[in-house]
Amino acid sequence: MDNVDVIATPYDGGLFTVLTINISIGLLILVLFSICRTRERKSPSLIHGSANDTESLLGNNEETTFGWIPRTLKTKETEVFELCGRDAVIYLRFQRHLLVLLGVYTFFGLVVLLPINLYGEKNLEGFTATTVYNLAPDSPKLWANIAAILIFSILGFVNLP
């Protein structure tokens, strides 16, 4: 079995299976949140805080289940600060920081580390073919994984909100 099959074959418990499960769970949570949020908007007694503040922050044009997403992405920090306070702004900055780091790490991992590990010297099969375990102990390719750890650590500390 060629190492490339680890990505394409969903039956071996490889990368494809993990990605499918994670994406499915993420979409399920998004749909459930959107449904619960729509119900909360229809019954103002469930809103924690002033209904006027919620209306001014989120607007009245959210008739659809996922209508909150574009408005949320367009909301400025000053609006959040005025209506929700400093703690909410700090929390949202931290979440944005995590999303940026996750995007950088994912891109670097898929574009650089995965091919290096996948075509290692041991020619393992299954999920272990995608890990550093697929490289020989004296392989110079191990330095790519060490460099990634250093880069990830520096990015994490330098870009703290």
For each residue, the residues with C-beta under 8 A, 3 or more apart:
1: 5 125
2: 5
3: 6 118 119 123 124 125 129 134
4: 7 8 118
5: 1 2 8 9 12 125
6: 3 9 12 14 15 16 118 125 126 127 129 130
7: 4 14 15 16 118 130
8: 4 5 16
9: 5 6 12 14 16
10: 14 16 17 20
11:
12: 5 6 9 17 125 126 127
13: 17 126 127
14: 6 7 9 10 17 18 126 127 129 130
15: 6 7 18 19 114 127 130
16: 6 7 8 9 10 19 20
17: 10 12 13 14 20 21
18: 14 15 21 22 127
19: 15 16 22 23
20: 10 16 17 23 24
21: 17 18 24 25
22: 18 19 25 26
23: 19 20 26 27
24: 20 21 27 28
25: 21 22 28 29
26: 22 23 29 30
27: 23 24 30 31
28: 24 25 31 32
29: 25 26 32 33
30: 26 27 33 34
31: 27 28 34 35 65
32: 28 29 35 36
33: 29 30 36 37
34: 30 31 37 38 65 66 68
35: 31 32 38 39 65
36: 32 33 39 40
37: 33 34 40 41 68
38: 34 35 41 42 65
39: 35 36 42 43 46
40: 36 37 43 46 47
41: 37 38 44 47 62
42: 38 39
43: 39 40 46
44: 41 47 51
45:
46: 39 40 43
47: 40 41 44 51 54
48:
49: 53 54
50: 53 54
51: 44 47 54 55
52: 55 56
53: 49 50 56 57 83
54: 47 49 50 51 57 58
55: 51 52 58 59 60
56: 52 53 59 83
57: 53 54 75 79 80 83 84
58: 54 55 62 68 71 72
59: 55 56 62 71
60: 55
61: 67 71
62: 41 58 59 67 68 71
63: 67
64: 67
65: 31 34 35 38
66: 34 69
67: 61 62 63 64 70 71
68: 34 37 58 62 71 72
69: 66 72 73
70: 67 73 74
71: 58 59 61 62 67 68 74 75
72: 58 68 69 75
73: 69 70
74: 70 71
75: 57 71 72 79 80
76: 79 80
77: 80 81 89 92 93
78: 81 82
79: 57 75 76 82 83
80: 57 75 76 77 83 84 88 89 92
81: 77 78 84 85 86 88 89
82: 78 79
83: 53 56 57 79 80
84: 57 80 81 87 88 89
85: 81 88 89
86: 81 89 90
87: 84 90 91
88: 80 81 84 85 91 92
89: 77 80 81 84 85 86 92 93
90: 86 87 93 94 161
91: 87 88 94 95
92: 77 80 88 89 95 96
93: 77 89 90 96 97 161
94: 90 91 97 98 161
95: 91 92 98 99
96: 92 93 99 100 161
97: 93 94 100 101 159 160 161
98: 94 95 101 102
99: 95 96 102 103
100: 96 97 103 104 159
101: 97 98 104 105 155 156 159
102: 98 99 105 106
103: 99 100 106 107
104: 100 101 107 108 155
105: 101 102 108 109 152
106: 102 103 109 110
107: 103 104 110 111
108: 104 105 111 112 113 148 151 152
109: 105 106 112 113 114 148
110: 106 107 113 114
111: 107 108 114 115
112: 108 109 115 116 144 148
113: 108 109 110 116 117 144 145 148
114: 15 109 110 111 117 118 130
115: 111 112 118 119
116: 112 113 119 120 135 141 144 145
117: 113 114 120 129 130 131 132 134 135 141 145
118: 3 4 6 7 114 115 129 130 134
119: 3 115 116
120: 116 117 123 124 129 134 135 136 139 141
121: 134 135 136 139
122: 133 134 135 136
123: 3 120 129 134
124: 3 120 128 129 133 134
125: 1 3 5 6 12 128 129
126: 6 12 13 14 129
127: 6 12 13 14 15 18 130 131
128: 124 125 131 133 134
129: 3 6 14 117 118 120 123 124 125 126 134
130: 6 7 14 15 114 117 118 127 134
131: 117 127 128 134
132: 117 135 142 145
133: 122 124 128
134: 3 117 118 120 121 122 123 124 128 129 130 131
135: 116 117 120 121 122 132 139 141 142 145
136: 120 121 122 139
137: 142
138:
139: 120 121 135 136 142
140: 143
141: 116 117 120 135 144 145
142: 132 135 137 139 145 146
143: 140 146 147
144: 112 113 116 141 147 148
145: 113 116 117 132 135 141 142 148 149
146: 142 143 149 150
147: 143 144 150 151
148: 108 109 112 113 144 145 151 152
149: 145 146 152 153
150: 146 147 153 154
151: 108 147 148 154 155
152: 105 108 148 149 155 156
153: 149 150 156 157
154: 150 151 157 158
155: 101 104 151 152 158 159
156: 101 152 153 159 160
157: 153 154 160
158: 154 155
159: 97 100 101 155 156
160: 97 156 157
161: 90 93 94 96 97
